């Protein structure tokens, strides 16, 4: 399984803001299906592998406003080969499209004991709702500025370690600017975790992306950027990772998004990647 994930992360290329394409009767909806996976030790004696199959529903009724609902099926496998270990917690933020940072939340896995332990769980993950409004459009004199929001619904089974069993929510903002075919961008979000610090060690946290993209054509866009933030849980390292992303529009109303990541701290997976395919209507 781990070898498969490493091969995926090596083969899967980049995902980010899709350049506007000229199509008749601009679509107002999109449905996507994806696969995402990551693996890492997170500074422990355990190796945790996470996989998700998200169903993604987008709604963009106007040029400025959009929303997205993500419903993930989650799988996580934790293997402990140390004398005693406590697993980490992973927060996966995945997609960037239409100028926004869209994310779903993975769960927390805790494993303790001696010798070799092997544990796998599967189930519905936390459903998330994200969206934003383009307050200022990209122009010759102004950047694109888009306030955003994020809500996580506690639909995952917290007894299995697939979630915290609490609501999360928070505001954010995305800024970008087209400079010819280049697009520098930055986006940040502050998340209020509903889980109790006393019970789980959960902390309110900041997550942010910053990087640059390049539009090779109307159908092909790539980007490279860094993702960082503050700690999600007490005793866990802050995440830091490098990412590559790509959007490829292979039809007038169909496109794919792929990404690969390399973790640079114990707060991020060692490796990860994903791919999603969307149909607009």
VEXDREN-2710 file (C-alpha; in Angstrom, 1 decimal):
% VEXDREN-2710
k/r/px/py/pz
1/UNK/0.0/0.0/0.0
2/UNK/2.8/2.4/0.9
3/UNK/4.6/1.7/-2.3
4/UNK/1.5/2.4/-4.3
5/UNK/1.0/5.7/-2.5
6/UNK/4.7/6.7/-3.2
7/UNK/4.3/5.8/-6.9
8/UNK/1.1/7.9/-7.0
9/UNK/2.7/10.9/-5.5
10/UNK/5.6/10.7/-8.0
11/UNK/3.3/10.3/-11.1
12/UNK/0.6/12.8/-10.1
13/UNK/1.3/16.3/-11.2
14/UNK/0.0/19.7/-9.8
15/UNK/-3.9/21.7/-9.0
16/UNK/-5.0/25.2/-8.5
17/UNK/-6.9/28.2/-9.9
18/UNK/-8.4/27.2/-13.3
19/UNK/-8.0/30.0/-15.8
20/UNK/-11.3/31.3/-17.3
21/UNK/-12.2/29.5/-20.5
22/UNK/-14.6/30.8/-23.1
23/UNK/-17.6/28.4/-23.2
24/UNK/-21.2/29.2/-24.2
25/UNK/-23.8/29.3/-21.5
26/UNK/-21.5/29.4/-18.5
27/UNK/-22.2/26.4/-16.2
28/UNK/-23.4/27.0/-12.7
29/UNK/-22.7/23.5/-11.2
30/UNK/-20.0/20.9/-11.2
31/UNK/-19.8/17.4/-9.8
32/UNK/-16.4/15.7/-9.1
33/UNK/-15.1/12.4/-7.8
34/UNK/-11.6/12.1/-6.5
35/UNK/-9.0/9.9/-4.8
36/UNK/-6.5/11.3/-2.3
37/UNK/-3.9/9.5/-0.2
38/UNK/-1.0/10.3/2.1
39/UNK/1.4/8.5/4.4
40/UNK/3.8/9.6/7.2
41/UNK/5.1/9.0/10.7
42/UNK/4.4/12.5/12.0
43/UNK/7.3/12.3/14.4
44/UNK/6.1/9.0/16.1
45/UNK/7.0/5.3/16.0
46/UNK/3.9/4.7/14.0
47/UNK/3.3/4.9/10.2
48/UNK/-0.1/6.3/9.3
49/UNK/-1.7/6.0/5.9
50/UNK/-4.7/8.0/4.9
51/UNK/-6.9/7.7/1.8
52/UNK/-10.1/9.4/0.8
53/UNK/-12.7/9.2/-2.0
54/UNK/-14.4/12.6/-1.9
55/UNK/-17.7/13.4/-3.8
56/UNK/-17.5/17.1/-4.6
57/UNK/-20.5/19.3/-5.5
58/UNK/-19.8/22.8/-6.7
59/UNK/-22.3/25.6/-7.1
60/UNK/-21.3/29.0/-8.7
61/UNK/-24.5/30.9/-9.4
62/UNK/-22.7/34.2/-10.2
63/UNK/-19.3/35.2/-11.4
64/UNK/-18.4/36.4/-7.9
65/UNK/-20.0/33.8/-5.6
66/UNK/-19.4/30.1/-5.2
67/UNK/-19.9/27.2/-2.8
68/UNK/-18.6/23.7/-2.5
69/UNK/-19.8/20.6/-0.6
70/UNK/-17.4/17.7/0.0
71/UNK/-18.5/14.3/1.2
72/UNK/-15.5/12.0/1.7
73/UNK/-15.2/8.3/2.4
74/UNK/-12.2/7.8/4.6
75/UNK/-9.7/5.0/5.2
76/UNK/-6.8/5.1/7.6
77/UNK/-4.2/2.5/8.6
78/UNK/-1.8/2.8/11.5
79/UNK/1.1/0.5/12.1
80/UNK/3.2/0.7/15.2
81/UNK/6.6/-0.9/15.2
82/UNK/8.0/0.8/18.3
83/UNK/7.9/-0.1/22.0
84/UNK/5.2/2.5/22.6
85/UNK/3.8/5.2/20.4
86/UNK/1.0/7.7/20.1
87/UNK/-0.3/8.4/16.6
88/UNK/-0.6/11.9/15.2
89/UNK/-3.5/13.8/13.8
90/UNK/-3.7/14.9/10.2
91/UNK/-5.6/17.7/8.8
92/UNK/-5.8/17.5/5.0
93/UNK/-6.5/20.5/2.9
94/UNK/-6.8/19.5/-0.6
95/UNK/-8.3/21.4/-3.4
96/UNK/-7.8/24.9/-4.9
97/UNK/-10.1/25.9/-7.7
98/UNK/-11.9/29.0/-8.9
99/UNK/-9.5/31.1/-6.8
100/UNK/-10.3/29.4/-3.4
101/UNK/-8.8/27.0/-0.9
102/UNK/-11.2/24.1/-0.4
103/UNK/-10.5/21.6/2.3
104/UNK/-11.8/18.6/4.0
105/UNK/-10.7/17.3/7.4
106/UNK/-9.2/14.0/8.0
107/UNK/-9.4/12.5/11.5
108/UNK/-7.1/11.7/14.4
109/UNK/-5.6/8.3/15.0
110/UNK/-4.2/7.4/18.4
111/UNK/-2.3/4.2/19.0
112/UNK/-0.5/3.1/22.2
113/UNK/1.0/0.0/23.5
114/UNK/4.1/-2.2/23.0
115/UNK/5.4/-4.5/20.3
116/UNK/3.8/-4.4/16.8
117/UNK/0.2/-3.1/16.4
118/UNK/-1.8/-2.9/13.2
119/UNK/-5.1/-1.0/13.0
120/UNK/-7.3/0.0/10.0
121/UNK/-10.6/1.9/10.0
122/UNK/-13.0/2.9/7.2
123/UNK/-16.1/5.1/7.1
124/UNK/-17.7/8.4/6.2
125/UNK/-15.5/11.4/6.9
126/UNK/-16.4/14.9/8.0
127/UNK/-18.6/16.7/5.4
128/UNK/-17.4/20.2/4.7
129/UNK/-19.0/23.3/3.2
130/UNK/-16.7/26.0/1.8
131/UNK/-17.3/29.1/-0.3
132/UNK/-16.4/32.7/-1.0
133/UNK/-17.3/36.0/-2.7
134/UNK/-15.0/37.9/-5.0
135/UNK/-15.0/41.3/-3.4
136/UNK/-12.6/42.7/-5.9
137/UNK/-12.0/41.3/-9.4
138/UNK/-8.6/41.0/-11.1
139/UNK/-8.0/44.0/-13.3
140/UNK/-5.2/46.1/-14.7
141/UNK/-5.1/48.1/-11.4
142/UNK/-6.5/45.7/-8.8
143/UNK/-5.7/42.1/-7.6
144/UNK/-8.4/39.4/-7.1
145/UNK/-9.5/39.5/-3.4
146/UNK/-12.0/36.9/-2.2
147/UNK/-13.2/36.5/1.4
148/UNK/-14.0/32.9/2.2
149/UNK/-15.7/30.7/4.8
150/UNK/-15.3/27.1/6.0
151/UNK/-17.6/24.8/8.0
152/UNK/-16.9/21.2/9.0
153/UNK/-19.8/19.0/10.0
154/UNK/-19.0/16.2/12.5
155/UNK/-20.3/13.3/10.4
156/UNK/-17.2/11.1/10.9
157/UNK/-17.2/8.5/13.6
158/UNK/-14.9/9.9/16.3
159/UNK/-14.8/6.6/18.1
160/UNK/-12.9/5.2/15.1
161/UNK/-10.6/8.2/15.0
162/UNK/-12.0/9.5/11.7
163/UNK/-12.9/12.9/13.2
164/UNK/-13.2/14.9/16.4
165/UNK/-17.0/14.7/16.6
166/UNK/-17.3/18.5/16.7
167/UNK/-18.0/21.3/14.3
168/UNK/-15.1/23.4/13.0
169/UNK/-15.5/26.8/11.2
170/UNK/-13.5/29.8/10.2
171/UNK/-13.1/32.7/7.8
172/UNK/-10.3/33.3/5.3
173/UNK/-9.2/35.4/2.4
174/UNK/-7.6/34.6/-1.0
175/UNK/-5.5/37.1/-3.1
176/UNK/-4.1/36.6/-6.6
177/UNK/-3.0/38.6/-9.6
178/UNK/-2.6/37.7/-13.2
179/UNK/0.7/39.0/-14.7
180/UNK/0.6/37.8/-18.3
181/UNK/0.6/34.0/-18.0
182/UNK/1.9/34.1/-14.4
183/UNK/-0.3/34.2/-11.3
184/UNK/1.2/34.7/-7.9
185/UNK/-1.3/33.9/-5.2
186/UNK/-1.7/33.6/-1.4
187/UNK/-4.5/32.4/0.8
188/UNK/-5.1/32.0/4.5
189/UNK/-7.7/30.7/6.9
190/UNK/-8.3/30.8/10.6
191/UNK/-10.1/27.7/12.0
192/UNK/-12.0/27.6/15.3
193/UNK/-12.0/23.9/16.4
194/UNK/-15.0/22.7/18.2
195/UNK/-13.2/19.9/20.0
196/UNK/-12.2/20.7/23.6
197/UNK/-8.5/21.4/24.4
198/UNK/-8.8/19.7/27.8
199/UNK/-10.3/16.5/26.2
200/UNK/-8.4/16.3/22.9
201/UNK/-5.7/18.9/23.0
202/UNK/-7.3/20.6/20.0
203/UNK/-6.2/24.2/19.1
204/UNK/-7.6/26.9/16.9
205/UNK/-5.2/27.1/14.0
206/UNK/-4.1/29.1/10.9
207/UNK/-3.4/27.5/7.6
208/UNK/-2.0/29.3/4.6
209/UNK/-0.7/28.8/1.0
210/UNK/1.6/31.0/-1.1
211/UNK/3.0/30.3/-4.5
212/UNK/2.9/31.0/-8.2
213/UNK/1.1/29.4/-11.1
214/UNK/1.5/29.5/-14.9
215/UNK/-1.1/29.1/-17.6
216/UNK/0.4/27.1/-20.5
217/UNK/-2.8/27.4/-22.5
218/UNK/-6.5/27.9/-22.0
219/UNK/-6.6/24.2/-21.1
220/UNK/-3.6/23.6/-19.0
221/UNK/-2.5/25.3/-15.7
222/UNK/0.2/24.4/-13.2
223/UNK/1.4/25.8/-9.9
224/UNK/4.0/25.3/-7.2
225/UNK/3.5/26.6/-3.7
226/UNK/4.1/26.1/0.0
227/UNK/1.6/25.2/2.7
228/UNK/2.2/26.0/6.3
229/UNK/0.3/26.9/9.5
230/UNK/0.1/26.6/13.2
231/UNK/-0.3/23.4/15.3
232/UNK/-3.7/21.7/15.2
233/UNK/-3.3/19.8/18.4
234/UNK/-1.1/20.1/21.5
235/UNK/2.1/18.1/21.2
236/UNK/1.9/18.0/17.4
237/UNK/4.3/19.9/15.1
238/UNK/3.1/22.7/12.8
239/UNK/2.5/21.5/9.2
240/UNK/4.9/22.5/6.4
241/UNK/4.9/21.1/2.9
242/UNK/5.7/21.8/-0.7
243/UNK/3.1/21.1/-3.3
244/UNK/2.7/20.8/-7.1
245/UNK/-0.7/21.2/-8.8
246/UNK/-2.2/21.0/-12.2
247/UNK/-5.6/21.6/-13.9
248/UNK/-6.2/20.1/-17.3
249/UNK/-9.4/20.8/-19.2
250/UNK/-9.8/17.9/-21.6
251/UNK/-13.3/18.9/-22.7
252/UNK/-15.5/21.9/-22.9
253/UNK/-17.2/21.1/-19.6
254/UNK/-14.9/18.4/-18.2
255/UNK/-11.6/18.8/-16.4
256/UNK/-9.2/17.1/-14.0
257/UNK/-7.2/18.3/-11.0
258/UNK/-4.1/16.5/-9.7
259/UNK/-1.6/17.3/-7.0
260/UNK/1.5/15.9/-5.2
261/UNK/3.0/17.0/-1.9
262/UNK/6.2/16.5/0.1
263/UNK/6.1/17.0/3.8
264/UNK/8.8/19.2/5.3
265/UNK/7.9/18.8/9.0
266/UNK/6.4/16.2/11.4
267/UNK/3.1/18.0/11.2
268/UNK/2.6/17.0/7.5
269/UNK/2.6/13.6/5.7
270/UNK/5.9/12.4/4.3
271/UNK/4.3/12.1/0.9
272/UNK/0.8/12.5/-0.6
273/UNK/-1.2/13.1/-3.8
274/UNK/-4.6/13.0/-5.4
275/UNK/-6.7/13.3/-8.5
276/UNK/-10.2/14.5/-9.2
277/UNK/-12.3/14.6/-12.3
278/UNK/-15.2/17.2/-12.7
279/UNK/-18.2/17.5/-15.0
280/UNK/-19.8/21.0/-15.3
281/UNK/-23.4/21.5/-16.2
END
